Amino acid sequence: MTSTASADPLGLLDIKTGAWHPRLVEAAGLRPEHLPELVGPGEICGGLSEIIASATGLKAGTPIIAGAGDGQAMGLGMGVHGPGKSYLSLGSGVVSGSYSGTVTTSDAFRTLVSPTGSGFMLETVLRSGMQLVDWIVRTTGAPSAAILEKAAMELPAGSDGLLVMPYWAGVMSPYWDGAARGAIVGLSLDHEPRHLFRAVLEGIAFEQAIATDAMEAQTGKAEAMIAAGGGTNSTLLMRIMASVLERPLSVSPVNEAAALGAAMLAASAIGWFGSPEDAAKAMAAPPARQVDPVEALVPVYRARKAIYRDLYHATRDIHARLGAA
């Protein structure tokens, strides 16, 4: 048994009906009996067995609740369950999402089932997020990210002509190209590790801005964007991100917002609240702080984002030829 809000990325689910798509299942060489039973997110699937209860110390019969994908659950944990808000997860990867009342598809995002079971979530994914920042710290031999960040804060926007495309692990939305690779453009003998560090943060922000623009072309601009994850602890990244996105960012005090979203589904399922939406309204923590765009950085980053937008297309053929060599 599995939740429709967990099965959706498999590519075999008809998200309009919440059932396995017969033609797609057949095309994959499978039969319906090969696949788990589908239930909606937040539905009770059964109770905890005596054996598992004794192994975990939990009570036998404890309800087991169908959950949702980590991105959708994180959005719910941050109170994003309807129009008007979007979420931004700054973890090892960077994930963002917005609610859609209808099925909307585009290469710019993937369309998932809403964790509340009502409507859909449009989600973008950048695989190389904070793990790329960690890679830069390790590769440059810097004592810590905090030291590099402090040095990078002294640099002007644009990292003295350096531009980074953060596709170290390929790219999902909007190009869906697993063979894509990262690019560092504009290196000179004057550049130092601090330039590379700042350029990586800027590249992540440019990528997110392009993803957000594409998503909001379908849903309309969100009134509020709420951020969570380890990346929110970086003062420089949040300052750059708000300036590139040209909007204030609210910061959730709950880094493990996906776990909180799952708890909201459980609380609703056992009757503590009338619906997942009611649970979210009661359990989502108010923002810890707000990060505003830096006015002087906005026009600089707007111009560089236009250059960044062409970088993938300019390097795609080179990456393809290198991969085939």
VOBAGU-189916 format. One record per residue (C-alpha): residue number from 1; residue in three letters; x negated, y, z. Coordinates in steps of 0.05 Angstrom, whole numbers, plus 5000, padded with zeros to 4 digits. Layout:
<nodes>
+-----+--------+------+------+------+
| num | residu |   xx |   yy |   zz |
+-----+--------+------+------+------+
| NUM |    ala |    X |    Y |    Z |
...
+-----+--------+------+------+------+
</nodes>
This chain:
<nodes>
+-----+--------+------+------+------+
| num | residu |   xx |   yy |   zz |
+-----+--------+------+------+------+
|   1 |    met | 5000 | 5000 | 5000 |
|   2 |    thr | 4975 | 5070 | 4985 |
|   3 |    ser | 5000 | 5141 | 4982 |
|   4 |    thr | 5017 | 5175 | 4916 |
|   5 |    ala | 4974 | 5232 | 4941 |
|   6 |    ser | 4915 | 5185 | 4945 |
|   7 |    ala | 4928 | 5146 | 4881 |
|   8 |    asp | 4935 | 5206 | 4835 |
|   9 |    pro | 4861 | 5213 | 4813 |
|  10 |    leu | 4860 | 5140 | 4789 |
|  11 |    gly | 4892 | 5160 | 4724 |
|  12 |    leu | 4946 | 5106 | 4726 |
|  13 |    leu | 4999 | 5144 | 4764 |
|  14 |    asp | 5058 | 5179 | 4733 |
|  15 |    ile | 5057 | 5238 | 4781 |
|  16 |    lys | 5125 | 5262 | 4757 |
|  17 |    thr | 5160 | 5199 | 4781 |
|  18 |    gly | 5111 | 5176 | 4835 |
|  19 |    ala | 5105 | 5107 | 4802 |
|  20 |    trp | 5051 | 5069 | 4765 |
|  21 |    his | 5054 | 5085 | 4691 |
|  22 |    pro | 5068 | 5019 | 4655 |
|  23 |    arg | 5031 | 5036 | 4590 |
|  24 |    leu | 4969 | 5062 | 4626 |
|  25 |    val | 4967 | 5002 | 4672 |
|  26 |    glu | 4971 | 4956 | 4611 |
|  27 |    ala | 4918 | 4997 | 4574 |
|  28 |    ala | 4871 | 4987 | 4633 |
|  29 |    gly | 4879 | 4911 | 4627 |
|  30 |    leu | 4918 | 4906 | 4692 |
|  31 |    arg | 4986 | 4882 | 4714 |
|  32 |    pro | 5031 | 4918 | 4764 |
|  33 |    glu | 5018 | 4863 | 4817 |
|  34 |    his | 4944 | 4882 | 4815 |
|  35 |    leu | 4961 | 4950 | 4844 |
|  36 |    pro | 4983 | 4969 | 4914 |
|  37 |    glu | 5054 | 4989 | 4931 |
|  38 |    leu | 5063 | 5065 | 4928 |
|  39 |    val | 5094 | 5108 | 4983 |
|  40 |    gly | 5098 | 5182 | 4992 |
|  41 |    pro | 5048 | 5220 | 5035 |
|  42 |    gly | 5071 | 5223 | 5107 |
|  43 |    glu | 5111 | 5159 | 5105 |
|  44 |    ile | 5104 | 5104 | 5157 |
|  45 |    cys | 5071 | 5042 | 5125 |
|  46 |    gly | 5075 | 4996 | 5185 |
|  47 |    gly | 5045 | 4987 | 5254 |
|  48 |    leu | 4976 | 4970 | 5281 |
|  49 |    ser | 4966 | 4895 | 5290 |
|  50 |    glu | 4945 | 4864 | 5356 |
|  51 |    ile | 4877 | 4844 | 5328 |
|  52 |    ile | 4860 | 4913 | 5303 |
|  53 |    ala | 4888 | 4945 | 5365 |
|  54 |    ser | 4843 | 4904 | 5410 |
|  55 |    ala | 4782 | 4920 | 5366 |
|  56 |    thr | 4795 | 4995 | 5367 |
|  57 |    gly | 4825 | 5005 | 5436 |
|  58 |    leu | 4888 | 5034 | 5405 |
|  59 |    lys | 4958 | 5012 | 5423 |
|  60 |    ala | 4988 | 4955 | 5383 |
|  61 |    gly | 5046 | 4979 | 5340 |
|  62 |    thr | 5018 | 5049 | 5333 |
|  63 |    pro | 5049 | 5075 | 5268 |
|  64 |    ile | 5004 | 5075 | 5207 |
|  65 |    ile | 5019 | 5136 | 5163 |
|  66 |    ala | 5005 | 5145 | 5089 |
|  67 |    gly | 4957 | 5203 | 5080 |
|  68 |    ala | 4931 | 5244 | 5022 |
|  69 |    gly | 4867 | 5258 | 4985 |
|  70 |    asp | 4815 | 5297 | 5025 |
|  71 |    gly | 4825 | 5361 | 4984 |
|  72 |    gln | 4900 | 5361 | 4990 |
|  73 |    ala | 4896 | 5344 | 5064 |
|  74 |    met | 4846 | 5400 | 5075 |
|  75 |    gly | 4892 | 5449 | 5041 |
|  76 |    leu | 4950 | 5427 | 5086 |
|  77 |    gly | 4904 | 5433 | 5147 |
|  78 |    met | 4891 | 5505 | 5128 |
|  79 |    gly | 4965 | 5519 | 5120 |
|  80 |    val | 4967 | 5516 | 5044 |
|  81 |    his | 5031 | 5479 | 5026 |
|  82 |    gly | 5069 | 5525 | 4980 |
|  83 |    pro | 5061 | 5584 | 4933 |
|  84 |    gly | 5021 | 5645 | 4954 |
|  85 |    lys | 4960 | 5614 | 4985 |
|  86 |    ser | 4899 | 5575 | 4960 |
|  87 |    tyr | 4844 | 5538 | 4996 |
|  88 |    leu | 4769 | 5536 | 4986 |
|  89 |    ser | 4727 | 5481 | 5015 |
|  90 |    leu | 4653 | 5497 | 5019 |
|  91 |    gly | 4624 | 5429 | 5035 |
|  92 |    ser | 4574 | 5383 | 5000 |
|  93 |    gly | 4618 | 5396 | 4940 |
|  94 |    val | 4662 | 5457 | 4929 |
|  95 |    val | 4736 | 5443 | 4922 |
|  96 |    ser | 4792 | 5493 | 4913 |
|  97 |    gly | 4867 | 5484 | 4904 |
|  98 |    ser | 4933 | 5520 | 4894 |
|  99 |    tyr | 5005 | 5497 | 4899 |
| 100 |    ser | 5048 | 5488 | 4837 |
| 101 |    gly | 5122 | 5473 | 4838 |
| 102 |    thr | 5119 | 5438 | 4771 |
| 103 |    val | 5071 | 5391 | 4735 |
| 104 |    thr | 5019 | 5435 | 4701 |
| 105 |    thr | 4959 | 5407 | 4665 |
| 106 |    ser | 4895 | 5437 | 4639 |
| 107 |    asp | 4822 | 5418 | 4630 |
| 108 |    ala | 4808 | 5474 | 4680 |
| 109 |    phe | 4835 | 5433 | 4739 |
| 110 |    arg | 4864 | 5366 | 4758 |
| 111 |    thr | 4936 | 5359 | 4778 |
| 112 |    leu | 4950 | 5321 | 4842 |
| 113 |    val | 5011 | 5305 | 4885 |
| 114 |    ser | 5023 | 5355 | 4940 |
| 115 |    pro | 5008 | 5326 | 5010 |
| 116 |    thr | 5077 | 5346 | 5032 |
| 117 |    gly | 5108 | 5303 | 4977 |
| 118 |    ser | 5142 | 5364 | 4948 |
| 119 |    gly | 5109 | 5396 | 4886 |
| 120 |    phe | 5037 | 5389 | 4863 |
| 121 |    met | 4967 | 5414 | 4878 |
| 122 |    leu | 4921 | 5440 | 4824 |
| 123 |    glu | 4849 | 5426 | 4844 |
| 124 |    thr | 4780 | 5445 | 4819 |
| 125 |    val | 4716 | 5409 | 4839 |
| 126 |    leu | 4643 | 5429 | 4836 |
| 127 |    arg | 4602 | 5369 | 4858 |
| 128 |    ser | 4538 | 5408 | 4874 |
| 129 |    gly | 4557 | 5454 | 4931 |
| 130 |    met | 4521 | 5457 | 4998 |
| 131 |    gln | 4483 | 5394 | 4980 |
| 132 |    leu | 4449 | 5435 | 4926 |
| 133 |    val | 4431 | 5488 | 4978 |
| 134 |    asp | 4400 | 5432 | 5020 |
| 135 |    trp | 4362 | 5407 | 4959 |
| 136 |    ile | 4333 | 5477 | 4947 |
| 137 |    val | 4309 | 5481 | 5019 |
| 138 |    arg | 4276 | 5412 | 5015 |
| 139 |    thr | 4245 | 5423 | 4947 |
| 140 |    thr | 4215 | 5491 | 4963 |
| 141 |    gly | 4188 | 5466 | 5029 |
| 142 |    ala | 4222 | 5522 | 5068 |
| 143 |    pro | 4226 | 5512 | 5143 |
| 144 |    ser | 4302 | 5520 | 5143 |
| 145 |    ala | 4361 | 5547 | 5103 |
| 146 |    ala | 4368 | 5603 | 5154 |
| 147 |    ile | 4298 | 5629 | 5140 |
| 148 |    leu | 4309 | 5626 | 5064 |
| 149 |    glu | 4376 | 5661 | 5072 |
| 150 |    lys | 4346 | 5717 | 5113 |
| 151 |    ala | 4293 | 5729 | 5059 |
| 152 |    ala | 4345 | 5724 | 5003 |
| 153 |    met | 4388 | 5778 | 5036 |
| 154 |    glu | 4333 | 5828 | 5021 |
| 155 |    leu | 4340 | 5816 | 4946 |
| 156 |    pro | 4386 | 5854 | 4899 |
| 157 |    ala | 4448 | 5823 | 4869 |
| 158 |    gly | 4427 | 5781 | 4809 |
| 159 |    ser | 4364 | 5753 | 4842 |
| 160 |    asp | 4318 | 5796 | 4799 |
| 161 |    gly | 4342 | 5766 | 4733 |
| 162 |    leu | 4350 | 5693 | 4755 |
| 163 |    leu | 4413 | 5653 | 4737 |
| 164 |    val | 4429 | 5583 | 4761 |
| 165 |    met | 4482 | 5535 | 4732 |
| 166 |    pro | 4494 | 5487 | 4791 |
| 167 |    tyr | 4508 | 5422 | 4752 |
| 168 |    trp | 4456 | 5379 | 4788 |
| 169 |    ala | 4508 | 5324 | 4793 |
| 170 |    gly | 4544 | 5336 | 4727 |
| 171 |    val | 4608 | 5376 | 4721 |
| 172 |    met | 4680 | 5359 | 4733 |
| 173 |    ser | 4728 | 5417 | 4718 |
| 174 |    pro | 4730 | 5450 | 4669 |
| 175 |    tyr | 4683 | 5410 | 4623 |
| 176 |    trp | 4689 | 5339 | 4651 |
| 177 |    asp | 4618 | 5324 | 4629 |
| 178 |    gly | 4581 | 5274 | 4673 |
| 179 |    ala | 4519 | 5281 | 4630 |
| 180 |    ala | 4514 | 5356 | 4642 |
| 181 |    arg | 4454 | 5379 | 4683 |
| 182 |    gly | 4435 | 5442 | 4720 |
| 183 |    ala | 4397 | 5499 | 4691 |
| 184 |    ile | 4352 | 5553 | 4720 |
| 185 |    val | 4347 | 5611 | 4671 |
| 186 |    gly | 4302 | 5671 | 4674 |
| 187 |    leu | 4244 | 5645 | 4716 |
| 188 |    ser | 4181 | 5687 | 4719 |
| 189 |    leu | 4117 | 5688 | 4759 |
| 190 |    asp | 4148 | 5741 | 4803 |
| 191 |    his | 4202 | 5695 | 4829 |
| 192 |    glu | 4197 | 5662 | 4897 |
| 193 |    pro | 4238 | 5609 | 4934 |
| 194 |    arg | 4283 | 5663 | 4962 |
| 195 |    his | 4302 | 5684 | 4892 |
| 196 |    leu | 4321 | 5612 | 4875 |
| 197 |    phe | 4361 | 5606 | 4939 |
| 198 |    arg | 4402 | 5668 | 4925 |
| 199 |    ala | 4411 | 5650 | 4852 |
| 200 |    val | 4440 | 5582 | 4873 |
| 201 |    leu | 4491 | 5616 | 4918 |
| 202 |    glu | 4509 | 5664 | 4862 |
| 203 |    gly | 4515 | 5606 | 4812 |
| 204 |    ile | 4563 | 5569 | 4859 |
| 205 |    ala | 4604 | 5633 | 4866 |
| 206 |    phe | 4606 | 5646 | 4790 |
| 207 |    glu | 4629 | 5574 | 4779 |
| 208 |    gln | 4684 | 5582 | 4831 |
| 209 |    ala | 4707 | 5648 | 4802 |
| 210 |    ile | 4715 | 5618 | 4732 |
| 211 |    ala | 4753 | 5559 | 4762 |
| 212 |    thr | 4798 | 5605 | 4803 |
| 213 |    asp | 4812 | 5649 | 4743 |
| 214 |    ala | 4835 | 5589 | 4702 |
| 215 |    met | 4877 | 5560 | 4758 |
| 216 |    glu | 4911 | 5626 | 4774 |
| 217 |    ala | 4927 | 5637 | 4700 |
| 218 |    gln | 4978 | 5581 | 4712 |
| 219 |    thr | 5000 | 5595 | 4783 |
| 220 |    gly | 4992 | 5670 | 4790 |
| 221 |    lys | 4941 | 5703 | 4837 |
| 222 |    ala | 4944 | 5677 | 4908 |
| 223 |    glu | 4961 | 5727 | 4961 |
| 224 |    ala | 4910 | 5695 | 5007 |
| 225 |    met | 4850 | 5648 | 4999 |
| 226 |    ile | 4829 | 5609 | 5060 |
| 227 |    ala | 4759 | 5579 | 5065 |
| 228 |    ala | 4732 | 5524 | 5108 |
| 229 |    gly | 4671 | 5478 | 5111 |
| 230 |    gly | 4598 | 5486 | 5128 |
| 231 |    gly | 4586 | 5538 | 5074 |
| 232 |    thr | 4628 | 5588 | 5113 |
| 233 |    asn | 4571 | 5591 | 5164 |
| 234 |    ser | 4527 | 5625 | 5111 |
| 235 |    thr | 4536 | 5700 | 5117 |
| 236 |    leu | 4503 | 5712 | 5049 |
| 237 |    leu | 4545 | 5659 | 5012 |
| 238 |    met | 4610 | 5687 | 5040 |
| 239 |    arg | 4590 | 5758 | 5022 |
| 240 |    ile | 4572 | 5736 | 4951 |
| 241 |    met | 4634 | 5693 | 4943 |
| 242 |    ala | 4682 | 5748 | 4965 |
| 243 |    ser | 4648 | 5798 | 4918 |
| 244 |    val | 4648 | 5751 | 4858 |
| 245 |    leu | 4720 | 5730 | 4870 |
| 246 |    glu | 4737 | 5803 | 4882 |
| 247 |    arg | 4782 | 5788 | 4941 |
| 248 |    pro | 4779 | 5780 | 5016 |
| 249 |    leu | 4768 | 5710 | 5043 |
| 250 |    ser | 4800 | 5686 | 5107 |
| 251 |    val | 4757 | 5636 | 5145 |
| 252 |    ser | 4790 | 5577 | 5180 |
| 253 |    pro | 4762 | 5562 | 5250 |
| 254 |    val | 4772 | 5487 | 5236 |
| 255 |    asn | 4715 | 5458 | 5194 |
| 256 |    glu | 4748 | 5389 | 5194 |
| 257 |    ala | 4812 | 5416 | 5164 |
| 258 |    ala | 4824 | 5351 | 5124 |
| 259 |    ala | 4830 | 5312 | 5189 |
| 260 |    leu | 4878 | 5365 | 5215 |
| 261 |    gly | 4920 | 5358 | 5152 |
| 262 |    ala | 4924 | 5283 | 5162 |
| 263 |    ala | 4946 | 5295 | 5234 |
| 264 |    met | 5000 | 5342 | 5209 |
| 265 |    leu | 5027 | 5286 | 5165 |
| 266 |    ala | 5026 | 5238 | 5224 |
| 267 |    ala | 5060 | 5288 | 5270 |
| 268 |    ser | 5116 | 5297 | 5219 |
| 269 |    ala | 5123 | 5223 | 5206 |
| 270 |    ile | 5135 | 5205 | 5279 |
| 271 |    gly | 5186 | 5261 | 5288 |
| 272 |    trp | 5147 | 5314 | 5325 |
| 273 |    phe | 5165 | 5361 | 5268 |
| 274 |    gly | 5220 | 5361 | 5217 |
| 275 |    ser | 5173 | 5363 | 5157 |
| 276 |    pro | 5099 | 5368 | 5139 |
| 277 |    glu | 5111 | 5442 | 5124 |
| 278 |    asp | 5138 | 5453 | 5195 |
| 279 |    ala | 5079 | 5415 | 5224 |
| 280 |    ala | 5030 | 5458 | 5184 |
| 281 |    lys | 5064 | 5522 | 5208 |
| 282 |    ala | 5057 | 5500 | 5280 |
| 283 |    met | 4988 | 5467 | 5278 |
| 284 |    ala | 4947 | 5509 | 5229 |
| 285 |    ala | 4900 | 5554 | 5267 |
| 286 |    pro | 4899 | 5629 | 5251 |
| 287 |    pro | 4838 | 5652 | 5212 |
| 288 |    ala | 4776 | 5663 | 5253 |
| 289 |    arg | 4754 | 5723 | 5212 |
| 290 |    gln | 4759 | 5756 | 5144 |
| 291 |    val | 4702 | 5769 | 5095 |
| 292 |    asp | 4713 | 5827 | 5048 |
| 293 |    pro | 4680 | 5840 | 4980 |
| 294 |    val | 4620 | 5887 | 4981 |
| 295 |    glu | 4642 | 5944 | 4937 |
| 296 |    ala | 4573 | 5957 | 4909 |
| 297 |    leu | 4564 | 5883 | 4888 |
| 298 |    val | 4629 | 5875 | 4851 |
| 299 |    pro | 4611 | 5909 | 4784 |
| 300 |    val | 4542 | 5876 | 4783 |
| 301 |    tyr | 4571 | 5807 | 4793 |
| 302 |    arg | 4628 | 5820 | 4744 |
| 303 |    ala | 4577 | 5833 | 4689 |
| 304 |    arg | 4534 | 5772 | 4707 |
| 305 |    lys | 4595 | 5727 | 4710 |
| 306 |    ala | 4609 | 5743 | 4637 |
| 307 |    ile | 4538 | 5720 | 4620 |
| 308 |    tyr | 4544 | 5658 | 4664 |
| 309 |    arg | 4609 | 5638 | 4628 |
| 310 |    asp | 4568 | 5623 | 4565 |
| 311 |    leu | 4512 | 5584 | 4599 |
| 312 |    tyr | 4542 | 5514 | 4594 |
| 313 |    his | 4558 | 5521 | 4520 |
| 314 |    ala | 4488 | 5549 | 4507 |
| 315 |    thr | 4453 | 5489 | 4540 |
| 316 |    arg | 4502 | 5432 | 4525 |
| 317 |    asp | 4468 | 5408 | 4461 |
| 318 |    ile | 4399 | 5410 | 4494 |
| 319 |    his | 4423 | 5367 | 4552 |
| 320 |    ala | 4456 | 5318 | 4503 |
| 321 |    arg | 4391 | 5312 | 4463 |
| 322 |    leu | 4349 | 5302 | 4525 |
| 323 |    gly | 4396 | 5248 | 4550 |
| 324 |    ala | 4392 | 5211 | 4483 |
| 325 |    ala | 4316 | 5216 | 4478 |
+-----+--------+------+------+------+
</nodes>
